[in-house]
Amino acid sequence: MKLTRYNFDTEYTEGLLTSTHFDAPLYTIERPWIPYELFRGGKPRESCVPNGTYQLDAHRRPSGATVPILSNPDLGVYMYAEHRRRELGRYLILIHSGNTVAHVVGCIAPGVRRLRPGFVANSRDAMRQVWDAFVDGDTTLEIVSKETEEIV
């Protein structure tokens, strides 16, 4: 899977999530980028994750739903708190359903379409596609930025 971020607002970050397993790209919503002086993973629970390539694994949420979880220790992003190499580092960054930035806390929410800036629609339908792609072998996520791309 590849996430290309294209809209960077002070309140949210938008992108397009693509995979050979999807019929069409999915739109994403995340928190804005907030640097963190102690490590390069961005401010925990308040920032989107940095660009890079992440391993995706399965994570069972308290609700019982299973969703992809990101990790790349070289970027300061770990699956769980106990996996951190030192006390610092982000963890529990998920791809899960949500339609606005208020629904994500440092995670990524996909939608089938973009409603307006900062909002995606049909997130649960999009999550089914993400999960199917993950199960079918899409076990990495590359995140890049493309600030000049026009998307409507």
N, C-alpha and C positions, 0 to 999 in steps of 0.2 A: 504494500500500500504506500501511497505517496500523498502527503498533505502539502499543498502549495498555498501559503498564506498570501493574501493579496490586499487586505484592508486592515490598517493599523490605526485604531482610534484610541483615545485616552480611556475609554470604558470597555472596549472589547477588541478582539482580533477575529477576522473572518478568513476562511480558506475554502479550498476545494480538495476533497479527498477522492483519490482515484485508485482503481485496482482493475486488473484484467478480469476480475470476477464480477464487477459491477456493470450493469447495463448503461448507466450514466453516472457522471461525477456526483458526489454528495457534497452538500455545503456544510461547513463547520463553524462553530462559535466557540471561542475561548476567552479567557481573561486577557487583558493587555499585557505586553511585555513590561515587567518591572525588574530592573537589574537588582542584584543583591551583592553587596561588597564582599561578603564572606566566602562565596563560591559562585561559580558561573551558571548554576542551574536556574537562576531567577528566584524571585522572592517566593518562599513556600506558601502555598494556599492562596496566593494573590496574583500570580503571574502565569502566563502560558510557559511551556517548556521551551528551552533553546532549540534552535535548528540543529539537526543531526539525524543519525540513524539509530533507531531504538528496537530492541528485542520486544516482541509481544508474547505474553504468556496469559493463561487463563486465571482469572480472579473471581472467587465467589463473594458476592456482596451480601450484607446482612439480610437483604430481602430475599435471597436465594438465587437471584439472577447471576449468571456468569458473564463477565465482560473482559475484554482485553486490558491488560495492565502493561505499562511501558517501563523499560529499564535500559540504562546505559551508564554504568558506573563512571566511565571516563568523562561524562558530562555532569556528574553529580546527581544522577537520577537513579533511584533504587526501587526495587519492587516493594520492599517492606522496611520499616525502621531498623529492624535487626540486621539488615543486609548492608547498612552504611559502613563505610570503611573508617569513618570517624563520626563524631557526633553530628556534624553538618551533612547536609544533603537532603534532597527532596525524595519523597516516596509516596506510594499509593496514587500514582497518576494513571487515571483510567480513561478509556473511551466508553462513554455511557450516554444514555438518552437525556435530552434536555433541549429546550427550545429557546432559551435566553441565557445571557451570561450569568444571570442570577442562579441558574441551575447547575453551574460548574464552579468548582473551587480548585483551580489549577488543573482541571481535566479538559477533555475535548468532547464536545457534543456534536454529532452529525445530524443533518436533516436532509430530507429528500429535495427540498427547495428552500430558497431564501425568501422570506416574507418581506423584509425591509432590513435596512442596516441594523445589525445586532440581533436579529431573530431568524431562526430556521423553523421549518415546518416538518411534521411527520417524522419526528426523531425516532420513535419506536420502530417504524418501518425501515428507516436508515440503519438502525442498530441490527436488525435482522440480517441485512446485507453485509454489514461489517463482520458480524459473527460468522456468517456462512463463508465469507472470504478467509477469515482466520482459520476456520476448521478445514478449509480446502487448501491450506498451506501458506497463506499470506501472513507470515509470522514476524515480519519486520515492518517498521514504519519509518519512512524517510520524510523529514520535515524540512522544507525550504521556504524561502520568501521570494516573492515576485511583486514588488511594489508598483510596477508600471502596468500590470495587466488590468484591463477593463473587464469587469464581470457584472452582468445585470441580472 
